[in-house]
Each structure stands twice: as structure tokens, then as C-alpha cells.
Amino acid sequence: MLQPQLSIGNWETHGNDATTVRFAVFVAEQGVCAEHELDALDPQSLHAVIRIHHEPVATGRLCPDGRIGRMAVLAQFRNQGLGRSIITALINSARVKGYETVILHAQCHALGFYEKQGFVATGAVFDEEGIAHRHMHKML
């Protein structure tokens, strides 16, 4: 039985685990350029990580501008509510910080997931790292 443990922290405490999940999903699985996966926002952002048996399996971040990003769940752990737990934790953190809105760039295949979390898509489809995305926002 899965016993996911969610924690939220800074890059210093969560960076290694977040990087492990992000490279597995974005670089290895989706073909994103490894040099583009880590950026200057990582040290400034709040990171959520879920571990199962002490191994990182899901992650996401809340940037200082209120953008949620780098949402990733390892393939074998998808469709078990872990992504929902990550985004809920990040939305709650944004509320605590006093944000009125959170935004994100959703991969088009994941629009339904974000819509279920209360996000609304706006604007045209755009390319980010060779993957089709849409802007989305949620009022808090």
C-alpha cells in the first residue's frame, strides 16, 4: 500500500528530489533539453515533493510571481491522486502568501487535470520546449 509523504520547502531542502523527478519525466520521458530543466527560479521558488518509501515520486513548484510549474509525477505513480496533492499544497501555499491568483503553463494533454482543480485556460496554444501548452489561471 502506498504511503505518500508530502513536504514543502526550499530548493536547498527539496532540490535533489525535485530534480530526480523532473529529469525522469521532462528530460528522459518527454525529451526536454536537460540544460533548460533547471533555472534561476528554482532557488527562489517553493517546492513540493511527495516521497513513497523515502523515494521522490512527484513534484511541483510555486514561483515568486504566483506561477505553478514543473508539475511532474513518475509514470508508475500516475492516476493515484499525487498530482492533485501536489497542486493542492501549492495552491494552499499561494493563499497563505496572499496571492489572489495562481497561473500556470499547462501541457495540452493535461488541461483536463488542471480544469478539475479549478483552473481556466486562456489564449491560444503555444510551444514550450517542443510541447503544446496553454496558459491557465485560478482565482484564489
Steps between C-alpha positions, in 0.01 A plus 500: 500500500625847411586731787577828328670768707465855372737773610552858393823693521767697324745392230769424755284239674297371204716565193658157468168317522325746268781468247480119507129503413521785248787343306321163488177657370603804297845405371493120468129452423403819314831597340542845658857629475681421828670842500157669503343296779663675794481879505556813706147475644577175685690663791226767530204259491312288749522129412259219585623141490321173567709206610394138526731281706740797513525516118380812315210425264328838438586868509391852411601856581346837580701787353518846661267641231222254591566259217475129572733294290717195455210275601621143452403152620704192414315285244444202730334723764258692276121489543530448875424856612861608554484784246182625666676492839796699362287768334271530803802556725639764263163678472467501879852641529409774252195588711714521814740731315207724409482437126164577342567294187725214399600434142666218310602381156318169453603237253195456280459133587465604867236772455226278644703435816546872564138581414393253772713705743311818405738644240369674188687495167558828318665594174626292213710186511873578509820301481727459800796264462332335200182420696160665444384706801221737604500777757269429795403691814304447820358771722563430869 
